[in-house]
């Protein structure tokens, strides 16, 4: 009787396991079979949000399911990133963000609710946008040299608005290389920092060019320089900070799309191919380039490798700047 019971139980378990396997295979083969959620862990209007909405519309058309952009700002991007990391690994929830926000997390915070190296799978690198060093029009400086001279003549009068931990670390590097006395004022994302700058709440900001360039062109703020290795075709009049006398000063917004670890590789490959094709479309490619973003549709493996490199880089910058996790 007991033998019959166990044979029956094992048969049920085997059938259930086969059903799960079949369902998983069907999910991979028929993906997507429900709406897709892309989490942006910052407020609307920043570089990640702009890119997510541009890509999301096209993904809806190509994949046949609605792509919903969900803004989850807070804790320097960690709230949204953690939500994505703990979501079902089926390709229906992803996170689009500046990868510096998660690769620098352990360098700044003692308690990080996820493991940047283990809890995510790279789907596709999307773009790189150098940071723009911008000031409020009331600051009588039109380049970095003039800013440094004014700051030294007016000590204690510059406050620096940042929308992410990556920018905070870039600020530390800027202070170390220029000797600027900057009062740090944190905001929940680059868009909020820009709003504070245009409103005169702060007087200097570093932010991704993609979101910042329209404000520069509109005359609401002044652009003093870019943090890329070379000038941007979208703003060729703006020198790099390297040209302005800061050797090796290269930072920016590496925008990428990530899925929870464990997401099937064939689903990741399908999403990557879809996103790559979208980024290569002339209309979007030219629009992003015109806004200061360089399209980088790298493969998942290359994206994972960049993540690993960035983890090491931010840890080194934090250590050299004397910044300890809090």
N, C-alpha and C positions, 0 to 999 in steps of 0.2 A: 504493500500500500504506500509505504514511504517512498519506495523507488519510483512508483507511478507518479506520485505527487511531484517529486523533484524533476522527473522527465517532463512533466507538464509545465512546471515553472520555468525550466530551462528553455523549453520550446517557446513559451510566451516572451521570455527575455530576448531570445534570438530573433524572433519576429519583430519585436520592438526595435532592436538594434538595426535590423535590416531596413525597417521603416525610416528610422532616423537617417541612415546612410543614404537611402533613396531620396529623402526629402532634401538632404544637404546637396546631393548631386543635382537635383532639380532646381534648387535655389541658384546654384552656380550656373546652370545651363540657361535658365530663364530670367536671370537678373536683368533689370530690377523688376520685382513683382509688387511693389508698393512705393509710395512717395519716398524720396530721398531727402534726408536732412543734412544740411551743411551748417555746422556750428561756427560762428565767428565770435571768438572770445573777447571782443572789443565792441564799443558803441558804434552805431551807424556813422558812416562818413569817413572812416579811416581807410588806409590802403587795403587792408584785408577785406573789409566790407565792400569796397568798390569792386575789387577783383572777384569776390564771391558772387556778387549780383550779376556781373558781366558774364561770368562763366555759367552760372546757374540757369540763366535763360536759355542758353544754347544747349546745355545738358538736357533740359526738359524736352527740347525739340528732338534731340538725337536718341534719347533713351526711352521716350514715350511715357515717362512718369514725372509728376510734378517734383521740382527741386525747390525745397523750402529753405530760405536763409534764416537762421535763428541766432540773433545776437545775445550773447551771454557774457557781458562785461563783468569785470571784478577781479581782484587779487592778481593784477598784472597778467591777465589771461589764463590764470590757473583754474578758475572756476569752469570756464568753457572747455578747456583742454581736458580737465579731469572728467567732465561729463562725457566727452567723446571717448576717452580711454576706457571708461567703464560701460560703454554701450555694447549692444550685441555686435559681434564681429561678422556681420553679414553684408557689409557694403552699403547699408541703408542709412548709416550715420557716419559722417566724417567731420573733420575740423579743418578749416582754412585759416592760417595764421602766419604771422611773421615767426619763422622757426626760432629766432633768437629768444622769443618769449618763453619757450620751453627748454632750449638748450642752456640758457643762463640761469634757470630757476634755482638749481642747487647751489649756484655760486652766490645767490642773494638771500635765499630763504632756508631756514633750518628745517622747516616742515613743508615738504612738497608731497601732495597727495598721490602722485603718480611717479613712475620711473621713466624719465625721458628716453632712456636707452632700451627699455624692454616693453613698454606699454603701447607703442605705436608702430605702425607699418607705413613706410613712405608710399604714397600713391603717385604723386608727381610734383616735382619742383615746378613752379609756375613762372616766377619773375624775380628780378632784382631791381630795386629802386634805391638809389643812393639817398642818404639823408641830406636834407637841405638845412644849412645853418641860416636861420631867419630871425629878424628882429622887428620890433614894433617901429613904425615910422618916426616916432618921437626920439629914437636913439640916433644921434648925429654921426652915423658910421655907414659907409657904403662898401666896406670890405673888411676882412679880418684884421688887417693892420690898424685901421682906424678904430675898430671896436676895442682892440687891446689898449690902444693909446687913450681912448675915452674912459675905459674901465679903470685904468691906472690913475687917471686924473680925478675920477669920481668913485673912490673905493666904497664897497658895500652897497652899491646902488643897482647892481644887476641881479635879477632873479631869473631862474631857468626853469621853464615848464617842460616836463617830460610825461609821455604817455605810456611808457613801458620800461621794464628793467633794463632792456638792451640799450635804450637811450640814456638811462641813468649811468650805465657803465661807460657809454660813449662820452657822457658829460665828464666823468671822472678822468678819462683819457684826455679830453680837451683841457681840463683844468691843469693836469700834470704837464702838458706840453706848452701851455700859454701863460700859466700863472694867474689866470683869471679868477677873481673872487666871485663865486656864483652861489646864490641861495637856491637850493633845490626845492621845487614845488611840484609834487606828483599829481597826475590826473588819470582818469580811467580811460586811457586810450589817446591816440594821436589827435583825433578829431576834437576832443575836449581841450587838449593843450593848444591847438590852433585857435579855437574859439576864445580861449583865455588870452592868447596873444593879440588877436585882432581887436579884442575889447580893452586892451591895455592892462589886463590883470597881471600879466607877466611881460617881460620885455625881450626874452630870447628863448628860442626853441630849436631843437633838432628833430626833424620829422621826415618820413618818407616823401620823396619828391612827387610820387604819384598823387598823393592827397594834398600836397602843399603847393604845387605849381599853380593851380588856378587862383589861389590867394595872392601869389606873387604877381602873376600877370594882371590881376585885378587892382593892384596897387594898394592892397590892404596891409601888406607886410613887405619887408625888403629882404631879398635874398643875398647873402654875403658869400656863400660858397657851397660846394658839394663834397660829399665824403667818398665819392667813387675814385677809381684809379685813373679815370679819364673824364673829360667833360661830357655832358649829356647833349645829344642832338636836339633834345626838347628845350634846352636852355643853354645854348652854346656860349652865351655871354657870361655865364657864371663860372668862375675858376674853381678848380678843386682846392681843397684845403692843403693838399700836398704842394700845389703850385704856390699857395699862399704862405708857405713856410713851415708846414707841419708834416715832416717826412713820415710815411707809413700810416697816415691817418685814413683808414678805409673802414667804413661801417655802412650799414644800410638795411633795408627791409628785404630779407629773403622770404618771399611768399611761397608757401607750399601747402599741399593737400595731403592730409594724413588720415588713416583709418585705424580703428582699434587693432592691436596685435591679435593675430589669429584669424584675421579676415582671409578667406581663401585666395590663393595667389591668382587663380584664373579670374576672379572677380576684380581684384586689384588691377590685373592686366587689362581687363575690359574698360575699367574706369580710366586708367592711364591713357589708353589709346583714344578714347573719346575726348578727354581733356586736351591731349596733344593735338588732335585734329582741330579742335576749337581754337586753340592758341595760334595755330598756323594759318587760320583764316585771315585773309588780307585785311578785312574791315577791323577786326578786333586787334590784330597785330599792330596795325598802323595807329589805331587809337591809343593803345597802351604806350607805344613808342613816343607818340606825340605828347603824352602826359609824363614822360620821364621814366617809364618802366621798360627794362630789357627782358623780353620773353625768353624763358629757359624751361623748355618742356623735357626735362631730364627723366630717364627711366627710374623705376622704383629703387633699383639697386644703387644707382648713382646718388639718389636722394638720401637713402639710408647712410651712405658713406659720408655725405656732406654733413648730415646730422651728427655723426660721430666726431667729425673734425671740429664742428662748431662747439660741441660740448667741451672739448679740450681747450679751444681758443678762449672761450668766455671764462673758464676757470683760471686760465693764465692771466687774463686781463684783470680779473677781480683780485687775484693774489698780488699782482704788481701794484695795484691801486690801493692796497691795504683794506679792501672791502671783505668783511666776514659775514657769513650767513646769519641772519637774525630771525 
